[in-house]
């Protein structure tokens, strides 16, 4: 089963990224998506090498954002692809069946297309406005998630859906009621002065109705 909490990394330098990722792992996050935009190939590779080592140490999933060939080269657990990135079926042909491929979606059509092409999980959003991402798709809000998740249920389609985009602690319970699998967060974890407490609170809400 996929963990319900993903941390999408932040930081403008290798040092900032590593600090934030290490802090998230230390606080109990066990799924890291490395997002390092507008960087040189050398710096991105150096960061990915270090993050892979950290994730192995903490037994956490390590997903590379956007960069499929880096994910392949570094033997990451998988890749997350945006709407304008490589097609999912092409990525699957390159990475094979054992790697995780996640994809960004904003509509039911996006989701159905990704599933058809062999995607493993969906990052659906944005929930609300967020400064973390450029070129933001239309805001979904709670009603947007309900509508899309209901549509998937009608067609008996099951795939882990992660809400993303400006999510706060108070949003989690109502979001989970829509039928999503989990959340992907960035700024909330990065900016927190009490990361361990925050991640514990997030997990309590995310796993509140899960029977062990």
C-alpha positions as YAML, in Angstrom:
chain: A
units: angstrom
residues:
- id: 1
  name: UNK
  ca: [0.00, 0.00, 0.00]
- id: 2
  name: UNK
  ca: [1.23, 3.52, -0.82]
- id: 3
  name: UNK
  ca: [1.90, 5.86, 2.11]
- id: 4
  name: UNK
  ca: [-0.75, 8.53, 2.49]
- id: 5
  name: UNK
  ca: [1.66, 11.45, 2.98]
- id: 6
  name: UNK
  ca: [4.06, 12.66, 0.31]
- id: 7
  name: UNK
  ca: [6.57, 15.45, 0.91]
- id: 8
  name: UNK
  ca: [7.48, 17.40, -2.23]
- id: 9
  name: UNK
  ca: [10.90, 18.88, -1.62]
- id: 10
  name: UNK
  ca: [11.71, 22.59, -1.60]
- id: 11
  name: UNK
  ca: [14.94, 24.59, -1.74]
- id: 12
  name: UNK
  ca: [16.90, 26.63, -4.29]
- id: 13
  name: UNK
  ca: [20.24, 24.95, -3.56]
- id: 14
  name: UNK
  ca: [21.43, 21.39, -2.97]
- id: 15
  name: UNK
  ca: [22.10, 22.31, 0.67]
- id: 16
  name: UNK
  ca: [18.60, 23.74, 1.23]
- id: 17
  name: UNK
  ca: [16.97, 20.74, -0.45]
- id: 18
  name: UNK
  ca: [18.98, 18.22, 1.56]
- id: 19
  name: UNK
  ca: [18.28, 20.05, 4.81]
- id: 20
  name: UNK
  ca: [14.51, 20.13, 4.15]
- id: 21
  name: UNK
  ca: [14.37, 16.50, 2.99]
- id: 22
  name: UNK
  ca: [16.45, 15.27, 5.93]
- id: 23
  name: UNK
  ca: [14.20, 17.19, 8.33]
- id: 24
  name: UNK
  ca: [11.05, 15.68, 6.77]
- id: 25
  name: UNK
  ca: [12.49, 12.15, 6.96]
- id: 26
  name: UNK
  ca: [13.65, 12.71, 10.53]
- id: 27
  name: UNK
  ca: [10.15, 13.87, 11.46]
- id: 28
  name: UNK
  ca: [8.60, 10.65, 10.13]
- id: 29
  name: UNK
  ca: [7.76, 11.30, 6.50]
- id: 30
  name: UNK
  ca: [8.29, 8.14, 4.44]
- id: 31
  name: UNK
  ca: [7.61, 9.30, 0.88]
- id: 32
  name: UNK
  ca: [9.85, 11.94, -0.73]
- id: 33
  name: UNK
  ca: [9.23, 13.46, -4.15]
- id: 34
  name: UNK
  ca: [12.36, 15.38, -5.15]
- id: 35
  name: UNK
  ca: [11.42, 18.56, -6.99]
- id: 36
  name: UNK
  ca: [14.44, 20.65, -8.03]
- id: 37
  name: UNK
  ca: [13.51, 23.00, -10.88]
- id: 38
  name: UNK
  ca: [15.68, 25.08, -13.23]
- id: 39
  name: UNK
  ca: [18.97, 23.53, -12.12]
- id: 40
  name: UNK
  ca: [22.01, 22.18, -13.94]
- id: 41
  name: UNK
  ca: [22.09, 18.47, -14.71]
- id: 42
  name: UNK
  ca: [25.18, 18.15, -12.51]
- id: 43
  name: UNK
  ca: [23.49, 19.70, -9.46]
- id: 44
  name: UNK
  ca: [20.28, 17.72, -9.97]
- id: 45
  name: UNK
  ca: [22.21, 14.46, -10.22]
- id: 46
  name: UNK
  ca: [24.28, 15.29, -7.13]
- id: 47
  name: UNK
  ca: [21.13, 16.02, -5.14]
- id: 48
  name: UNK
  ca: [19.38, 12.87, -6.39]
- id: 49
  name: UNK
  ca: [22.34, 10.72, -5.36]
- id: 50
  name: UNK
  ca: [22.31, 12.17, -1.86]
- id: 51
  name: UNK
  ca: [18.50, 11.92, -1.52]
- id: 52
  name: UNK
  ca: [18.51, 8.30, -2.65]
- id: 53
  name: UNK
  ca: [21.06, 7.48, 0.04]
- id: 54
  name: UNK
  ca: [18.94, 9.26, 2.68]
- id: 55
  name: UNK
  ca: [15.72, 7.57, 1.59]
- id: 56
  name: UNK
  ca: [17.38, 4.15, 1.72]
- id: 57
  name: UNK
  ca: [18.63, 4.94, 5.22]
- id: 58
  name: UNK
  ca: [15.11, 5.91, 6.36]
- id: 59
  name: UNK
  ca: [13.35, 3.18, 4.33]
- id: 60
  name: UNK
  ca: [11.36, 5.86, 2.49]
- id: 61
  name: UNK
  ca: [10.04, 5.89, -1.06]
- id: 62
  name: UNK
  ca: [12.07, 8.13, -3.38]
- id: 63
  name: UNK
  ca: [10.30, 9.61, -6.40]
- id: 64
  name: UNK
  ca: [11.93, 12.03, -8.85]
- id: 65
  name: UNK
  ca: [9.74, 14.85, -10.14]
- id: 66
  name: UNK
  ca: [9.61, 15.28, -13.95]
- id: 67
  name: UNK
  ca: [13.04, 13.86, -14.79]
- id: 68
  name: UNK
  ca: [12.46, 10.29, -16.01]
- id: 69
  name: UNK
  ca: [15.99, 9.66, -17.24]
- id: 70
  name: UNK
  ca: [17.44, 10.79, -13.92]
- id: 71
  name: UNK
  ca: [15.03, 8.45, -12.09]
- id: 72
  name: UNK
  ca: [16.22, 5.62, -14.34]
- id: 73
  name: UNK
  ca: [19.90, 6.50, -13.99]
- id: 74
  name: UNK
  ca: [19.78, 6.78, -10.22]
- id: 75
  name: UNK
  ca: [17.48, 3.73, -9.80]
- id: 76
  name: UNK
  ca: [14.90, 5.75, -7.86]
- id: 77
  name: UNK
  ca: [11.64, 4.10, -6.83]
- id: 78
  name: UNK
  ca: [9.85, 5.99, -9.56]
- id: 79
  name: UNK
  ca: [8.99, 9.26, -11.25]
- id: 80
  name: UNK
  ca: [6.18, 11.81, -11.07]
- id: 81
  name: UNK
  ca: [5.22, 13.40, -14.38]
- id: 82
  name: UNK
  ca: [3.34, 16.67, -14.97]
- id: 83
  name: UNK
  ca: [0.71, 17.26, -17.64]
- id: 84
  name: UNK
  ca: [3.31, 18.70, -20.03]
- id: 85
  name: UNK
  ca: [5.99, 16.06, -19.37]
- id: 86
  name: UNK
  ca: [6.66, 12.77, -21.15]
- id: 87
  name: UNK
  ca: [3.60, 10.59, -21.83]
- id: 88
  name: UNK
  ca: [2.91, 7.90, -19.25]
- id: 89
  name: UNK
  ca: [3.01, 4.98, -21.70]
- id: 90
  name: UNK
  ca: [6.40, 6.12, -22.99]
- id: 91
  name: UNK
  ca: [7.70, 6.42, -19.43]
- id: 92
  name: UNK
  ca: [6.40, 2.95, -18.59]
- id: 93
  name: UNK
  ca: [8.16, 1.50, -21.64]
- id: 94
  name: UNK
  ca: [11.45, 3.00, -20.43]
- id: 95
  name: UNK
  ca: [11.15, 2.31, -16.68]
- id: 96
  name: UNK
  ca: [9.44, -1.08, -16.85]
- id: 97
  name: UNK
  ca: [6.69, -2.48, -14.62]
- id: 98
  name: UNK
  ca: [8.48, -2.47, -11.27]
- id: 99
  name: UNK
  ca: [8.86, 1.32, -10.93]
- id: 100
  name: UNK
  ca: [6.21, 3.71, -9.60]
- id: 101
  name: UNK
  ca: [4.85, 6.25, -12.08]
- id: 102
  name: UNK
  ca: [2.73, 9.08, -10.72]
- id: 103
  name: UNK
  ca: [1.04, 11.75, -12.81]
- id: 104
  name: UNK
  ca: [-0.52, 15.16, -12.29]
- id: 105
  name: UNK
  ca: [-4.20, 15.59, -13.16]
- id: 106
  name: UNK
  ca: [-6.74, 18.40, -13.02]
- id: 107
  name: UNK
  ca: [-9.79, 16.74, -14.61]
- id: 108
  name: UNK
  ca: [-11.52, 13.35, -14.80]
- id: 109
  name: UNK
  ca: [-10.31, 13.12, -18.41]
- id: 110
  name: UNK
  ca: [-6.69, 13.52, -17.28]
- id: 111
  name: UNK
  ca: [-7.13, 10.70, -14.76]
- id: 112
  name: UNK
  ca: [-8.78, 8.28, -17.20]
- id: 113
  name: UNK
  ca: [-6.06, 8.96, -19.76]
- id: 114
  name: UNK
  ca: [-3.28, 8.38, -17.19]
- id: 115
  name: UNK
  ca: [-4.85, 5.12, -15.99]
- id: 116
  name: UNK
  ca: [-5.21, 3.87, -19.55]
- id: 117
  name: UNK
  ca: [-1.51, 4.53, -20.12]
- id: 118
  name: UNK
  ca: [-0.33, 2.64, -17.03]
- id: 119
  name: UNK
  ca: [-0.07, 5.24, -14.25]
- id: 120
  name: UNK
  ca: [0.19, 4.00, -10.60]
- id: 121
  name: UNK
  ca: [-1.12, 7.01, -8.70]
- id: 122
  name: UNK
  ca: [-2.55, 10.47, -9.40]
- id: 123
  name: UNK
  ca: [-1.63, 13.86, -7.93]
- id: 124
  name: UNK
  ca: [-4.96, 15.69, -8.34]
- id: 125
  name: UNK
  ca: [-5.09, 19.45, -7.92]
- id: 126
  name: UNK
  ca: [-4.68, 22.17, -7.15]
- id: 127
  name: UNK
  ca: [-6.95, 22.16, -4.10]
- id: 128
  name: UNK
  ca: [-6.44, 25.91, -3.69]
- id: 129
  name: UNK
  ca: [-3.97, 28.56, -4.84]
- id: 130
  name: UNK
  ca: [-0.34, 27.75, -4.06]
- id: 131
  name: UNK
  ca: [2.84, 29.71, -4.72]
- id: 132
  name: UNK
  ca: [4.88, 26.49, -4.86]
- id: 133
  name: UNK
  ca: [3.88, 25.72, -8.43]
- id: 134
  name: UNK
  ca: [4.09, 27.90, -11.53]
- id: 135
  name: UNK
  ca: [1.44, 27.75, -14.30]
- id: 136
  name: UNK
  ca: [-1.30, 26.62, -11.96]
- id: 137
  name: UNK
  ca: [-4.24, 24.64, -13.38]
- id: 138
  name: UNK
  ca: [-7.84, 25.66, -12.46]
- id: 139
  name: UNK
  ca: [-8.52, 25.44, -8.69]
- id: 140
  name: UNK
  ca: [-10.64, 22.39, -7.75]
- id: 141
  name: UNK
  ca: [-11.70, 23.11, -4.18]
- id: 142
  name: UNK
  ca: [-13.53, 20.54, -2.07]
- id: 143
  name: UNK
  ca: [-16.48, 20.35, -4.47]
- id: 144
  name: UNK
  ca: [-14.13, 19.57, -7.37]
- id: 145
  name: UNK
  ca: [-12.67, 16.59, -5.52]
- id: 146
  name: UNK
  ca: [-16.14, 15.28, -4.57]
- id: 147
  name: UNK
  ca: [-17.31, 15.54, -8.17]
- id: 148
  name: UNK
  ca: [-14.27, 13.76, -9.65]
- id: 149
  name: UNK
  ca: [-14.10, 11.04, -6.98]
- id: 150
  name: UNK
  ca: [-17.84, 10.34, -7.34]
- id: 151
  name: UNK
  ca: [-17.37, 9.99, -11.09]
- id: 152
  name: UNK
  ca: [-14.56, 7.46, -10.54]
- id: 153
  name: UNK
  ca: [-16.73, 5.48, -8.09]
- id: 154
  name: UNK
  ca: [-19.56, 5.36, -10.62]
- id: 155
  name: UNK
  ca: [-17.23, 3.69, -13.11]
- id: 156
  name: UNK
  ca: [-15.69, 1.42, -10.42]
- id: 157
  name: UNK
  ca: [-12.27, 2.95, -11.12]
- id: 158
  name: UNK
  ca: [-9.76, 2.60, -8.29]
- id: 159
  name: UNK
  ca: [-6.37, 4.31, -8.21]
- id: 160
  name: UNK
  ca: [-4.63, 6.14, -5.33]
- id: 161
  name: UNK
  ca: [-5.51, 9.83, -5.60]
- id: 162
  name: UNK
  ca: [-3.39, 12.41, -3.76]
- id: 163
  name: UNK
  ca: [-4.76, 15.91, -3.18]
- id: 164
  name: UNK
  ca: [-2.23, 18.66, -3.73]
- id: 165
  name: UNK
  ca: [-2.01, 22.44, -3.61]
- id: 166
  name: UNK
  ca: [-2.17, 24.75, -0.60]
- id: 167
  name: UNK
  ca: [-3.53, 22.11, 1.80]
- id: 168
  name: UNK
  ca: [-3.67, 22.93, 5.53]
- id: 169
  name: UNK
  ca: [-4.11, 20.65, 8.54]
- id: 170
  name: UNK
  ca: [-7.81, 21.55, 8.80]
- id: 171
  name: UNK
  ca: [-8.43, 20.56, 5.17]
- id: 172
  name: UNK
  ca: [-7.41, 16.94, 5.61]
- id: 173
  name: UNK
  ca: [-10.51, 15.43, 7.25]
- id: 174
  name: UNK
  ca: [-12.97, 16.93, 4.72]
- id: 175
  name: UNK
  ca: [-10.63, 16.01, 1.86]
- id: 176
  name: UNK
  ca: [-10.38, 12.39, 3.05]
- id: 177
  name: UNK
  ca: [-14.20, 12.24, 3.04]
- id: 178
  name: UNK
  ca: [-14.13, 12.75, -0.73]
- id: 179
  name: UNK
  ca: [-12.42, 9.36, -1.11]
- id: 180
  name: UNK
  ca: [-8.85, 10.45, -1.84]
- id: 181
  name: UNK
  ca: [-6.00, 8.17, -0.76]
- id: 182
  name: UNK
  ca: [-3.71, 10.83, 0.68]
- id: 183
  name: UNK
  ca: [-2.08, 14.23, 0.26]
- id: 184
  name: UNK
  ca: [1.12, 15.65, -1.21]
- id: 185
  name: UNK
  ca: [2.43, 18.68, 0.67]
- id: 186
  name: UNK
  ca: [5.41, 20.97, 0.35]
- id: 187
  name: UNK
  ca: [5.37, 24.39, 1.99]
- id: 188
  name: UNK
  ca: [3.39, 23.27, 5.05]
- id: 189
  name: UNK
  ca: [6.14, 20.83, 6.06]
- id: 190
  name: UNK
  ca: [9.07, 22.98, 4.90]
- id: 191
  name: UNK
  ca: [7.93, 26.05, 6.89]
- id: 192
  name: UNK
  ca: [6.95, 24.18, 10.06]
- id: 193
  name: UNK
  ca: [9.07, 24.74, 13.19]
- id: 194
  name: UNK
  ca: [7.64, 21.55, 14.70]
- id: 195
  name: UNK
  ca: [7.86, 19.09, 11.85]
- id: 196
  name: UNK
  ca: [7.65, 15.93, 13.96]
- id: 197
  name: UNK
  ca: [4.47, 17.14, 15.68]
- id: 198
  name: UNK
  ca: [3.01, 18.28, 12.34]
- id: 199
  name: UNK
  ca: [3.69, 14.99, 10.54]
- id: 200
  name: UNK
  ca: [2.23, 13.08, 13.49]
- id: 201
  name: UNK
  ca: [-0.92, 15.25, 13.28]
- id: 202
  name: UNK
  ca: [-1.10, 14.79, 9.50]
- id: 203
  name: UNK
  ca: [-0.80, 11.02, 9.77]
- id: 204
  name: UNK
  ca: [-3.41, 10.87, 12.55]
- id: 205
  name: UNK
  ca: [-5.90, 12.59, 10.27]
- id: 206
  name: UNK
  ca: [-4.88, 10.65, 7.16]
- id: 207
  name: UNK
  ca: [-5.13, 7.26, 8.85]
- id: 208
  name: UNK
  ca: [-8.08, 8.12, 11.15]
- id: 209
  name: UNK
  ca: [-10.53, 5.69, 9.53]
- id: 210
  name: UNK
  ca: [-8.05, 3.00, 8.49]
- id: 211
  name: UNK
  ca: [-8.62, -0.38, 10.16]
- id: 212
  name: UNK
  ca: [-5.32, -2.05, 11.02]
...
